[in-house]
Amino acid sequence: MLDLAVLNTYLTTACPEIGHIQEAEKFSGGQSNPTFKLLTDNGTFVLRRQPPGKLLKSAHAVDREFRVINALQNSEVPVPKAYHLCEDPDIIGSMFYIMAHVDGDIFWNSALPEIATSSTRKAMYDEMNRVLASLHSVDVQSAGLSDYGKPGSYFERQLSRWTKQYRASELEHIKEIEELISYLEANLPDDDGQVSLVHGDFRLDNMMFDMSDTKQPRVIAVLDWELSTLGHPYSDLAYQCMQLRLPSDIAHAAGLGGLDREALGIPSEKAYIDAYCKRRNMGKIDNWTFYLAFSFFRLAAILQGVVKRAHDGNASSEKAMQLGAMVRPLAQIANQTIHQDSE
């Protein structure tokens, strides 16, 4: 928990506009960076901190989260107001930052079963599409983010990184994963020079919506910037479309596979991509199958890492094994996608 006496003493001079914290409540859920709701005499705020203890070098980079949220304050990308970053771990035991508390709705299921009409679902997906196009249109130079990541050769570097991560976590030989890696290595597209700010985990449940007008729902905050960097815009677009391709009955990551999108009012993948390209004044996307297949592999590698940590005694074993059971099916879906698109 937080030592409120120490925190209040520090904030009195470091960030007095927060006011005096009367209560702190930890948000439940799986955030890798512990997150707290602060109730103060000036309102409600949110504190995100690194976990205490020894951390991997680039993990839990709350300073990067704060930097990107701060840089996007006056952009078309909705983010909470950023107030203060404390890089001194001695104050509360780890680095932390404070941002505004945004009051909105978060939706966890891609099919939006709690939404009453197909027209509202359609408008919500279109709003997500607008925000994604806006994110990739941010002038990183003007935003002060030109050194926020390495420009160029994004997919080549990412494929190398996640292949190494997967090999380091591998517990058994999975034929489908090997086929997928072989395809990706053989079909790596030439670098087309596109560089933009990318979120890294752009999906429905990282958006906060204002649903007061169901005809025009608005995203009022994009959350969880932990994986953001300078990268290729198609990585975010393909990652979101990959998620929507997942079967609707898959544990922990239900997608839209097998559902009647038209009846739900949710756009087809082609319509979603076309809307994105129109917003960004772009033509057709080449090598789309590669970008999708890479997204499946990246997710499989992440989940394999969770399984390895559980195997080594560093994570919740039961949930980790459930997630680990998705590794082979993810590769199977990716390989089916490759096969279908090559016919």
N, C-alpha and C positions, 0 to 999 in steps of 0.2 A: 504493500500500500504506500501512499504518499505521506510524508511528514509535512502536514499542513503548516505547522508553526514555522519550520525552516523555509518552506516555499513562500509563505506570506511575507516573511522578513526579506527574502531575496527580491520578490516582485514589487515591494514597496518602492524601491529605487529603479529596478531593471525594467519594469513595465507597469507603472501605477494605474494605467487605464483599465487593467483587468479588475481592479478593486480587491477587496478582502475576500479570500476564499472561505466560505462557510462549510462547504461539504464537497467531497469528491467521491464519485461513484464509478467503478470500473465497468466498462462495457463488456458484455459477454460476447462470446464468438471467438473465431480463430485468428484474430489479428496477431501477426508475428511481432508487431510493436504494441506493447500494452497501451491501451487508450482509455482515458478517463473523462467523464463529464464533470466540469467544475461549476458549482453554483456559488456565485459571488454576489456582493451587494451592488455590483454593476451589471449583473446579467448572468448568462450561461455561456461557458466557453468549453473548448476541448483541448486536452493535453495529450500529446503522443510522445512516448519516451522509448529509448532503446531498452531492451531487457537488461537487467543487471547481470554482471558477470562477464567472463571472457567471450568475445564474439569473433566470428570469421571477419577477415579484413573488410570486405565490401558489403557485409550483411547489415540489415537493420539501419540503413543510412537515413536517419530522420533529418539530418542536415540537408541532404539532397531533396527530400520531400518538401522541407520548408522553402528551400531555394526555388523550386519550380512553382510551388503554390504562390509564393511572393511575386515571381516573375510574371505570372498570368493574371494578376489582380485586375488589370484594365483591358483584358483581351475578350474575345468572343467565347472563350472557354470558361464556363462557370466553375469557380473554386471558392472555398471559404476564405474570408479575410484572414490574412496571416498577421499575427501580433508580435511574437517574440521567439527567438531561438536561443537556447542556453547550451553552449558547447562545453561548459565546465561540468564534468561528471561528479564533482564533489558536492554539488548543491543537493541533489536528491539521489545520487548514486549512479546516474547515467545521463547522457545528453537527452534533451527534450525540447519540444516546441509547443507553442500555444496558438490556436486558431479559433475563429468564431464557431459557435454551434449553429448548424443549419437545421431548420425544422422542415422535414419533408418526408416523402415515402420512398422506401426501398423495396424492390420486387425481386424475388429469388428464383422464380420459375419463368423460363423463356416464353412459355405459352401464355403467360399472364392470365391464369384462370380466375383471379379475383376482379378482373376488369370486365364490366358489364357488356360493353359493345365492341364490335369489330372495328368500328371507326376510331374509337379511342386507342385501341391497340395499334392500329395503323399509324395514328398520329404520334404515338410514343416511339415507335421504331423510326419514324421519319425524324423526330427530334434527336434521337441518338445518332442518327446518320449525320445530321447537321453539326452536332457537337464534334464528332470524329473528324469531319472535313475541316471544321474550324481549328481543331487541334493541329492538324497537319499543315495548315496554312499559316501558323504562327511564324513570324519573322524572328528566327532564333537570335540573329545578330542584335536586332532592336530590343529583344527581351533580355539581353545579357546572358544568353545561354549558349553562345558559340563554342564554349569549352565544356559543355555538359556531357559530352561523349565523344567517341572517335568517329569522325566522318568517313564514309566510304566503306566498301567491301563488307557491308553489314551482315549479309546472309552467310558469306564465307566464314567470317569470324564466329558468328552464332552457331553454325553447323559444327565447327571445330570444338567450340566450347561445350555444347550440349552432348556431343558424342563422347568427349572426355568425361563429362559428368556422369553420363549413362554407364560408361565402362567402369568408372570408379564405384558405382552403386550396384553393378550387375551381380545377381545371385544365381541366375540360371540362364542357359542359352535359349533365347526365344527366336525361333526361325523368322517369324513375321517382322520382328524388329530389325533383324539382319537384312531382310529384303528391303525394308524401308530405308535404312541407312545407305545401302548400295544404290537405290534409286536417287536419293538426295545428292550423294557424292557425284553421280554420273550426270545429273541434270542441273547442277548449280548454275543459275543464270549469270550472264555477264553483269558487272556492276553498271547500273544505268545512271549513277550520279545523284539519285534522289536522296536527300537527307532532310529529315524533319524531326521535330520533337515527337516521340512516341510514348504512349502510356505504359505499355508492356502487359497490361491486364485489363484491357478495355472490354467490359462486359456489362450486362444489364444490372447485376447486383452491386456494381461499383458506381452506379448513378443514383443520385437522389432527385426525386421528382416533386414538383409542385402540381398537384392534381386538382386544384381549385376550379380550373376550367377544363372539363373533360374533352372539349373540342380542340383545345390548344394546350395540352400538357407540356410543361417545361422542365428540362433538366436544370436544377438550381445549384448542383454541386457534383463534380467528378471527384471521387474519393480514391484513396490508396495508390499513391504515386511512387511507391517504393521501388518499382521496377522501371521507372521512366528513365529515358536516356535520349541521346540523338541516335536515330536509326532510320530504317526504311519504313515509309508510311504503310506499305502493303503488309507489314508484319502485324500491325494492329487490325487492319481490315480482315486479313485472312484468319487471325485468331478469333475474331468475333464470329465470322462465318463458320469456322470449324466448330465452335461451341454450338451453333444453331443446327449443325448437321448431326450432332450426337443423338443417339436414340432418346426418346422421351422417357424411357423407363430405366435409364442407366443411373446407378446410385451416385449421389453427390454432385452430379454434373448434367442434369436433365437438359436435353436439347429439344429440337423440334422434329427430329427424324421420325417418320411414320405418321405425323399429324397432318391434318388438312389445313395448310397455311391459309389458303384462300378463304375458307370458312371462318378462320380465326381473325382474318383481317391483317395478317402479318405478311409482309412482302416476301416474294421469292428471293433466293440468293442473287439471281441475275438483276432483279429490279432494285435490290439494295445496293449492289455494286454500281449499277447504272446511275442511281441517284447520287452516290458518292462522287463518281467521275464527273457528272454534270456540275456538281457544286464546286469541284476543283478544276473545271475546264480542261478535263483530260479525255483522251480517247480510250480505246480498249486496253485492258490490262493483259499483257503477254505473260506467259509462264505461271498462270494462276494455279495450275495443279501443283506445281512445286511449292508455292507459298502456303497452300492448304496442307500439303503433306508435311511440310516443315513444322507447321503449327501442331499437328498431331504428334510428331516426334518430340517436340519440345515439351508438350504436356506429359507425354509418356516418360520422358527423362526426369521431369520434376517429380512425378509420382513414384518412380523407381527410387529416387533419393529418399523419399519419405519411408518407403519400405526398408531401405538399407539402415536408416537411422533407428527404426523400430527393431530391426534384426540385431543391431548393436546395443539395444537397450536405451536409446535416447528419445523415443517417441512412443505415443500411445499405440500399443501393439494391435488392438482389435480394429480400430479405425484405419490404421496404416495398412493392415492386410486387406481390408475392404477396398481401399484406394489402389493397392497393389494389384488387385484382381482386374483393374481396368487397363493395365499396361498392354497386355496382349490384344484385347478388343480394340484399343485405340489404333494399334498398328494394323490390325485387320481392316478397320474402316478406311484407314489411309491407303492401304494397298488396293482395296476395292475401288476407291476414288481414282487412283492412278490407272488401274486397269480399265475402268469405264471411260475415262477421258482419253485413253489411247486408242479406243476402238473406232 
